[in-house]
Amino acid sequence: MTDKKLTKKDLRSIFWRGFALQGGFNYEKMQNIGYAYAMEPAIKRLYSNTKDRAAALKRHLALFNCTPAMTPMIMGISSAMEEQYANNPSAIDPDSINSVKAALMAPFSGIGDSILFGTFRVIAAGIGASFAKQGSILGPILFFVLYNLPATLIRIFGLKYGYKWGVESLDEVQKNGVMDQIMQIVGIIGMMVVGGMVATMLPVVTPLKFSMTGATVKLQTIFDQIMPKLLPLLTTLLVFCLIRKKVSVSKLTIGVLILGILLHVIGIL
């Protein structure tokens, strides 16, 4: 049987659809709808029956959030992994496709945000503003070109080489039989990313304090001595348990919002 392979037309379609990444942004799974939409040409090419296509689309509806210009490289890698799985399902665990995506989100966002948003955009805005200040129409034009040209080139070559390196790397990994080790490393990186996000983005603290032998003791200090960021961790684990029990994210969001307001009003948080 001939191996299924993505064509240049498929990759071009993925590239153009990638510009719609933010179109379906939501606060539950962020860019997942846009990512799945961009991957649709690859899924249609690689899977012939509805069941396999639905399973592939569902895979790419998992939570995803990354600098848009850096995302095509991840899409290229995902496309290569989908191609490998479609041709040889026993060679690769489909869950590893999402594991790789999750592991790449944070480092790619860090690179993209610092280079594109923190560097190119600032330089382009400075040059554009200097021309605009003189009343020149070149101001907005230069800003648009100087910022978007590098971002577009990163998209083009990111998708191309992400797919190319993905195919070559997967072939090499399959020959050496080290996929399990790679997935273990990817899983560890993913957990580190989640742990870092919980510690830095979930500021759950308590102002409660009590007197003991004439001294005032802050409850938050005790928690910090037990383990720094203990309350954010416990909050995350509680929400995770409720999600595992099939409580909808919408209900959880509203519930956490109401509970947070009430606990703040009565002075617990």
C-alpha positions as CSV (number, residue, x, y, z in Angstrom):
1,M,0.0,0.0,0.0
2,T,1.3,3.5,-0.9
3,D,2.2,5.7,2.0
4,K,-0.1,8.7,2.5
5,K,1.8,11.9,2.2
6,L,0.9,15.6,2.4
7,T,1.4,17.6,-0.7
8,K,2.7,21.2,-1.1
9,K,-0.9,22.3,-1.7
10,D,-1.9,20.8,1.7
11,L,1.0,22.7,3.4
12,R,0.0,25.9,1.7
13,S,-3.5,25.5,2.8
14,I,-2.3,25.0,6.4
15,F,-0.2,28.1,6.1
16,W,-3.1,30.3,5.0
17,R,-5.5,28.9,7.5
18,G,-2.9,29.6,10.2
19,F,-3.7,33.3,10.0
20,A,-7.1,32.5,11.4
21,L,-5.6,31.0,14.6
22,Q,-7.1,33.7,16.8
23,G,-10.5,33.6,15.1
24,G,-12.0,31.1,17.5
25,F,-10.1,32.2,20.6
26,N,-11.9,31.3,23.9
27,Y,-11.0,31.3,27.5
28,E,-11.5,27.5,28.0
29,K,-9.0,26.1,25.4
30,M,-7.8,29.4,23.8
31,Q,-6.5,28.8,20.2
32,N,-7.7,25.2,19.9
33,I,-10.4,25.9,17.3
34,G,-8.1,27.9,15.1
35,Y,-5.4,25.2,15.4
36,A,-7.9,22.4,14.5
37,Y,-9.2,24.5,11.5
38,A,-5.6,24.9,10.2
39,M,-4.9,21.2,10.5
40,E,-8.0,20.2,8.6
41,P,-6.4,20.0,5.1
42,A,-3.8,17.5,6.5
43,I,-6.5,15.5,8.3
44,K,-8.6,15.2,5.1
45,R,-5.5,14.1,3.1
46,L,-4.3,11.5,5.6
47,Y,-7.6,9.9,6.8
48,S,-10.2,8.6,4.5
49,N,-13.0,7.7,6.9
50,T,-15.2,9.9,9.0
51,K,-14.3,8.2,12.3
52,D,-10.5,8.7,11.9
53,R,-11.0,12.3,10.8
54,A,-13.2,13.0,13.8
55,A,-10.6,11.5,16.2
56,A,-7.8,13.6,14.6
57,L,-9.8,16.8,14.8
58,K,-10.6,16.0,18.4
59,R,-6.9,15.6,19.1
60,H,-6.3,19.1,17.9
61,L,-9.1,20.7,19.9
62,A,-7.0,20.3,23.1
63,L,-5.9,23.4,24.8
64,F,-3.4,25.4,22.8
65,N,-1.9,28.9,23.2
66,C,1.2,30.2,21.5
67,T,2.6,33.2,19.7
68,P,0.7,33.1,16.3
69,A,3.7,33.6,14.1
70,M,5.5,30.7,15.8
71,T,2.6,28.3,15.6
72,P,3.1,27.2,11.9
73,M,6.3,25.4,13.0
74,I,4.3,23.4,15.6
75,M,1.7,22.7,12.9
76,G,4.4,21.4,10.6
77,I,5.6,19.0,13.4
78,S,2.0,18.0,14.1
79,S,1.4,17.3,10.4
80,A,4.5,15.1,10.2
81,M,3.3,13.2,13.3
82,E,-0.2,12.8,11.9
83,E,1.3,11.5,8.6
84,Q,3.4,9.0,10.5
85,Y,0.4,7.8,12.5
86,A,-1.8,7.5,9.4
87,N,0.7,5.3,7.7
88,N,1.7,3.2,10.7
89,P,-0.6,3.5,13.7
90,S,1.5,1.0,15.7
91,A,4.6,3.2,15.4
92,I,3.3,6.2,17.3
93,D,0.9,6.8,20.1
94,P,-1.7,9.4,19.0
95,D,-1.6,11.0,22.4
96,S,2.1,11.9,21.8
97,I,0.9,14.4,19.1
98,N,-0.7,16.5,21.7
99,S,2.1,15.9,24.2
100,V,4.6,17.4,21.8
101,K,2.3,20.4,21.1
102,A,2.0,21.0,24.8
103,A,5.7,20.8,25.4
104,L,6.5,23.3,22.5
105,M,3.9,25.9,23.4
106,A,5.8,27.7,26.2
107,P,9.3,27.8,24.7
108,F,8.0,28.8,21.3
109,S,5.9,31.5,23.0
110,G,8.9,32.8,24.9
111,I,11.0,33.1,21.7
112,G,8.1,34.6,19.7
113,D,7.1,37.1,22.3
114,S,10.6,38.3,22.9
115,I,11.7,38.5,19.3
116,L,8.4,39.7,17.6
117,F,6.5,41.6,20.2
118,G,9.5,42.7,22.3
119,T,11.9,43.5,19.5
120,F,10.6,43.8,16.0
121,R,7.4,45.5,17.0
122,V,9.2,48.1,19.1
123,I,11.7,48.8,16.4
124,A,9.1,49.0,13.7
125,A,6.9,51.3,15.9
126,G,9.9,53.6,16.6
127,I,10.8,53.9,12.9
128,G,7.2,54.3,11.8
129,A,6.5,56.9,14.5
130,S,9.5,59.0,13.5
131,F,8.2,59.3,9.9
132,A,4.6,59.8,11.1
133,K,5.8,62.7,13.3
134,Q,7.0,64.4,10.2
135,G,3.7,64.0,8.5
136,S,4.9,61.3,6.1
137,I,2.6,58.5,4.9
138,L,5.6,56.2,5.1
139,G,5.1,56.1,8.9
140,P,2.2,53.5,9.0
141,I,3.5,51.7,5.9
142,L,6.9,51.1,7.4
143,F,5.5,50.0,10.7
144,F,3.2,47.5,8.9
145,V,6.0,46.2,6.7
146,L,8.8,46.1,9.2
147,Y,6.7,44.3,11.7
148,N,4.8,41.9,9.5
149,L,7.5,40.9,7.1
150,P,9.7,39.0,9.7
151,A,6.5,37.5,11.2
152,T,5.4,36.2,7.8
153,L,8.8,34.8,6.9
154,I,8.9,33.0,10.3
155,R,5.5,31.5,9.4
156,I,6.6,30.3,6.0
157,F,9.9,28.8,6.9
158,G,8.6,27.6,10.3
159,L,5.9,25.4,8.6
160,K,8.2,24.2,5.9
161,Y,11.0,23.1,8.2
162,G,8.7,22.0,11.0
163,Y,7.2,19.5,8.7
164,K,10.6,18.5,7.2
165,W,12.4,18.1,10.5
166,G,9.3,16.3,11.9
167,V,9.3,13.7,9.2
168,E,13.1,13.2,9.4
169,S,13.2,13.1,13.2
170,L,10.3,10.6,13.4
171,D,11.9,8.3,10.9
172,E,15.2,8.4,13.0
173,V,13.3,8.0,16.3
174,Q,11.4,5.0,14.9
175,K,14.7,3.3,13.8
176,N,16.4,3.9,17.1
177,G,13.3,2.9,19.2
178,V,13.6,5.9,21.6
179,M,10.0,7.3,21.2
180,D,9.1,6.2,24.8
181,Q,12.0,8.0,26.2
182,I,11.2,11.1,24.2
183,M,7.6,11.1,25.3
184,Q,8.6,10.7,29.0
185,I,10.9,13.8,28.6
186,V,8.1,15.7,26.8
187,G,5.6,14.8,29.6
188,I,8.0,16.0,32.2
189,I,8.5,19.3,30.4
190,G,4.7,19.7,30.0
191,M,4.2,19.2,33.8
192,M,7.0,21.7,34.5
193,V,5.2,24.3,32.2
194,V,1.9,23.7,34.0
195,G,3.6,24.0,37.4
196,G,5.3,27.2,36.4
197,M,2.0,28.7,35.2
198,V,0.2,27.7,38.4
199,A,2.9,29.4,40.5
200,T,3.1,32.6,38.5
201,M,-0.4,33.1,37.2
202,L,-2.6,32.1,40.1
203,P,-2.1,34.6,43.0
204,V,-4.2,32.9,45.7
205,V,-3.2,34.2,49.1
206,T,-4.9,34.7,52.4
207,P,-4.7,37.8,54.7
208,L,-5.8,35.9,57.8
209,K,-3.7,36.2,60.9
210,F,-4.0,35.3,64.5
211,S,-2.3,35.9,67.9
212,M,-0.2,33.3,69.5
213,T,1.6,33.9,72.8
214,G,1.4,37.7,72.3
215,A,2.7,37.6,68.7
216,T,0.8,38.0,65.5
217,V,1.2,35.1,63.1
218,K,0.1,35.4,59.4
219,L,-1.5,32.2,58.1
220,Q,0.0,32.8,54.7
221,T,3.5,32.7,56.2
222,I,2.8,29.3,57.6
223,F,1.6,28.0,54.3
224,D,4.7,29.4,52.6
225,Q,6.9,27.6,55.1
226,I,5.1,24.3,54.4
227,M,5.4,24.9,50.6
228,P,5.6,28.1,48.6
229,K,2.6,28.6,46.4
230,L,0.6,25.9,48.3
231,L,-2.8,27.6,48.0
232,P,-2.5,28.0,44.1
233,L,-1.5,24.3,43.9
234,L,-4.5,23.2,46.1
235,T,-6.8,25.4,44.1
236,T,-5.6,23.9,40.8
237,L,-5.8,20.3,42.1
238,L,-9.4,21.0,43.3
239,V,-10.4,22.4,39.9
240,F,-8.7,19.5,38.2
241,C,-10.6,16.9,40.3
242,L,-13.9,18.6,39.4
243,I,-13.0,18.6,35.7
244,R,-12.3,14.8,36.0
245,K,-15.7,14.4,37.5
246,K,-17.2,15.9,34.3
247,V,-18.1,19.3,35.8
248,S,-18.4,21.7,32.9
249,V,-15.7,24.4,32.6
250,S,-18.4,27.1,32.2
251,K,-19.9,26.2,35.6
252,L,-16.4,26.0,37.2
253,T,-15.5,29.4,35.9
254,I,-18.7,31.0,37.2
255,G,-18.3,29.1,40.5
256,V,-14.7,30.1,41.1
257,L,-15.5,33.7,40.3
258,I,-18.4,33.8,42.7
259,L,-16.5,31.9,45.4
260,G,-13.5,34.2,45.0
261,I,-15.6,37.3,45.4
262,L,-17.4,35.9,48.5
263,L,-14.1,34.8,50.2
264,H,-12.6,38.2,49.5
265,V,-15.6,40.0,50.9
266,I,-15.5,38.0,54.2
267,G,-11.7,38.5,54.4
268,I,-10.5,34.9,53.8
269,L,-8.8,35.8,50.5
